[in-house]
Amino acid sequence: MHASRVRSELLPEQSEALLRELHLLTREGHLNADALRKLKQVNHLVGLLKPALEEVFQRYPDPVVVDAGSGNAYLGFVLYELFFKEREGGRLLSIEGREELTARAAERARRLGFTRMDFQTAHLAEAKLPERVHLMLALHACDTATDEALALALRHRADHVAVVPCCQAELARQMKEHRPDAASPFAALVQHPMHRREFCSHLTNVIRALTLEAHGYQVMVTELTGWEHSLKNELILARRVHRESRPARQRLEELVQGAGVKPALLRLLAEPG
């Protein structure tokens, strides 16, 4: 892709040097098709996260942002350059279960001088977080890892939550093993394997959104990017506005009971501490 076209894909404060470091640009400053897809997705997400990030920096002198299941931490590096680098406060903690990815990302942060990026090798269920988290992120955390990230966000009273769920197969497995009664309206929705996968994926995210609402969050569910860039495309954004919502909790309980499922998120939240 020509250099002028590459520049048009970048955000105003985004450096080509960082994108080369992340291998989203070639050494010559070019974009291939795969890198363009990733860059579009990350930059669109950055735009959607901008109001939350600006709010937490306005409200708190040293906000904590957690990237759960961070992989290579591409999102974290992009966010740090755009929102943290020129500020004195704020920390960005990336949590990843694969030690080789954590070590590589930590070395990259050291080399770039991104001193307020921290890295932790841990599965989300065992992660050690500060008592207070201001923004919890989980981009393509697979299956119930998204639920683990949401449970962490709720336990640490995160002001904002943003998750892009991925491969949510748990409820499809449950409904395959324990089919709804033939008289249940859910029976026809899960009769065929393809319908069961799609319906249960949708049901999982509805339960996640309702759980956030029940805990006092204002929730928006939107598209991350166009379907041509990613099939795992649903973004759940939430902002804590009050302590709880009893109507949302009632709707959640009725939905879960009617479907006859036991979602991971509700199981995690029922566990002590």
N, C-alpha and C positions, 0 to 999 in steps of 0.2 A: 504494500500500500504506500502511495506517495507521501512524502514527509508532510506536505500541507494538509492532506486528508487525515494523517495520523494526529496532527495538532488539533484538528477540529473534533476529534473523539475525546480529547483530554479535558478534564475540568480545569478552570482558570488557574488554580494554585498547584496543579499537579505537575510534577517534574518528569521529564523523559528519563532522567538518570535513575530514579527509583523504579520505573517500569522496566528498564533494562535489567536492573538488579533482580527484579522479580521474574525475569524472562517473559514478560508480557510484550516487550519489544525486543527485536533482535539488536545485535551490537550496532547495526547500521541505522537503527531507529525505525525499523519497519514492523508492520503488524501482519501476522498471518491470520487465516480464518478462525482458527481455534482461539488464538490470543484475543482477537477482536470480540469474539463471543464472550469470553471471560471478562474482558475489560468493560464491555457494555453492561454486563450484569452487575459487576462490582460498582461501577459508577452510578448506575441507576439506583442501586441500594443506598449508596452514599447520599444521594439526593433525598431519598425518603427518610434517612436517619438524621439528616442535618438539623431539623427542628428539635429533636430530642437531645442531640449533642449540644446545641447552642443553649438549650434550657438548663441542662445540668451544669454547664460551665458558668452560667449566670447565677445559679442558685448555690453552688458549692465551690469552695476554694480549691478542693483537691478531689474531684470526682473520680470514681472507679468505674471503668468500663471493662466488662468481661466478655471475651470471645470464646464460647464454649465449643469444643470440638473443632479447633482452629485449623487443623491440617498444616499447610505450609504458611499459614498466617498472612496470606496475601491481603485479606480485608483489614487486618490489624495494621499492617504497614501503611496501607493507603490512608486509613483513618488517622494514624499518628501524624503522617506528613501534613494532612489537611487541617487537623483540629488540635493536635497536641504540641507539635514541634515549636511553634512560636509562642506558646503559653508557658507560664512557670509551673502551674499545678496540673494535676490530673495524672492518673496511671492507667495503663491498658494491660490487662492480664489475659494472656492466651493460654488456654488449657487444651492439651492434646495427649492422647494415650500412647502415641508412638514416639519413643524416646529419640529416634533418629531425626524425626521432623522437628521436635522441640529443640534439640541441640543445633540443628542447622539454622533454625529461625533465630535462636538466641545469639549465635555467632554473627548472623546478618545484622541484627539490631546493634550489636557491639560495634561492628564495622561502620555502620551508618551513623553512630552516635545517638541512637534513639534510646536515651538512658532511662526513660520512664515506661519502657515496655518490659514486662515481666513474663516469664514462661514457666509453666508447670507441667510436668509429665504426670498425668493421672487420668484415670477414667472418671467421668463426671460424678458418679456416685460417691467417689472417695476424694474429690477435689477439696482443697483447703482455700476458702475464700475469706476476704475481709468480712467483718460483721455486716458492713453496709455496702451494697452494690447499687450503682445509680443507673446503669444501662447494661442489660444482659442481651448478648447476641448469640445466635446459633444458626449458622448458614449451612444447610444440607447435613445437619446432624441426623444420622440414619436411624430409622425405626424408633425405638423407645429412647434413644439418646436425646431426641428433642424433648421428650417428657422429663428426662433428668435435668436438662437445662432449665425448663420451665419450673420444675420443683425447686431448683436452686434459686431462681429469680424470686419466687414467692417467699421462700424462707429467709432470704436476705433483703426483703422489702424493696426490690428494685423499683425505681421510679418509672423506668421504661423497659419494655421487652420487645425484641424483634427476632422472630424465628422464621426460617424458610424450611419447612418440614421436608423430609425425604424418606421414601420407601417405607411408609407406615403400614406394616403388614401384621401387627400384633392382633388386631381385632378380627381380621380375616381368618387367622389361625383359630381364634376362639370360636368363631361362628361355624367354621368347618367341623370342629370337634363337637360342638354343642349347637345343633341346628335349632332355630326358633321353631316353636310349635306351628303346625300347619295353619292354625287359625290366626296366627300373628301377622300383622301387616308387613313385618320384616321378612317373612318367609320367602315371598316372591323376589325380594331384592337380593337375596343371597343364594338363590337356587343354582345359578350358573357360576362357575369359578371366576370368569372375567368380571361379571357383575358384582360378585362378592368382593373381589379385590378393590374395584373402583368404589363401591358403596362404603366399604369399611375404611378405606383411605379417607373418604370425605367425612364419614362419621367421626373418625379419630380427630380430625381438625376442628369439627364442630364442638366436640367435647373439650378440646383444648381452649377454644375461644370462650366457651361458656364458663369454664373453670376460671379463666382470667377475670371475666366479668363478675363471677361470684365473689372473687377476692378484691373487688373494688376497682377494677381496671376498665377504662374506656377502650374498646377494641375496634380496630379496623382490619378487615381482611381484603387484600388487594392482590393484583398481579405484579410479580417482580419484573419480568421482562416479557417481550413477545414470545409466543410459543415456538417461534423459529429458533430461539436461542436456548431454551431449556424446557423440558417437560415437567421438571420439578419446580413449579412456578408460583406456588402460593406463598404469600408473605403475610404473616400475622404480626401486626403492630399493636402494642398496648401501652397505655399510660395510666398510672395509678392516680385516681381522682378522689377516692374515698375508701373507707375501711372494708366494706363488703356490700354485696347486693343480694338480699334474700330472694327476690323474684328470680334472679339468674340462678341461684343455688337450687331453687325448687325446679326450674326447668331442666337443669342439669340432672338432678336426681330422677326426674320422671323419664328423661331420655335414656339414661343408663339402665334404669330398671326395665323400661319397655323393650330395649334392645337385648337385654340379658347379657351384657358384657361387663368385664372388670378391667377398665383401662389402667395402663401403667401409671399415668399421671396421678390418678386418684389413689392408687395403692401407695405410691411414693409419698404423697402428702399425708397419708394416714399413719405413716411410720413415725416413731418418736424422733424428735430433735432434728 
